[in-house]
């Protein structure tokens, strides 16, 4: 995973994926990134089943292969997954920004340009 030299405090990414391919499917994942300019993060994934909404029953959790959430540019994210053991294959899902929006005050620029602005 390419990294820049700029440092910031580490952060956590949390993801939830709900699918209904005939059966309801809930996947959750989390991962840590720690370098400004990271272009992706590995997420530890779990299949969550048999839970009870707002109840006392704890859900069952099954560990799955890691997924990878990555940035192609500031308007497009990718999510690489392998769910073959659930019969759902593997591949990439791409998320595209629906409209132009500045994020945290930054214009849509490459990582090095953003880092240069932060060091001013």
Secondary structure as UniProt FT lines:
FT   STRAND          7..20
FT   STRAND          24..35
FT   TURN            36..37
FT   STRAND          40..49
FT   TURN            53..54
FT   STRAND          60..73
FT   TURN            74..75
FT   STRAND          76..82
FT   HELIX           84..86
FT   STRAND          90..96
FT   TURN            104..105
FT   HELIX           111..118
//
